[in-house]
């Protein structure tokens, strides 16, 4: 079965950790993840500037490692990212900002990618949000 997973909450929120554990279970169960889509405050999970206290789990780092290890398609909503200051090199240059904080494996793209993922997948599962 193919899954699309949308994450609406930041890495420090419990729902982001639940989403990660769910994604791990999907792959462990022999299923496929068509796309991970980070939207609203979920885009913070992709920021390279997050610093996690030593006594807390680095869920953003775990997301990055999971995505890289499994070569997953991880999309960050461009509108939500720009609003929250999460920029790749192209957008930092475009808006003349001094810093880049969206490294690989993350990709900026629009909501159309979420729609496409929902069409490609058998299930769309969302975590977080209000």
C-alpha angles and dihedrals in degrees: 000000000000121000133195113199124199120195117198101171132073122259094259092058119095092234091062090055090047089051091052093049089047091051090049090050091049091058093040088055091057095255129129133242109218093189144340112220122194114200139167109357089350088083088075088072088071096052115113089206098071113119115195122202113249093246094055132075116259095226093167089055090047090052091051093048092046093050093047095044092051097035092232129175103250115183126187116201106248096211093050091043095051091048090053098042097252104143138173120208095269094051093043088054093043093054094034095241120158099225140058117202104163108086129175135311088045122085129198115226142139136270088269086079090060091049091049091048090053089052094048095045132072090219135024111203120189128199128195131352130116 
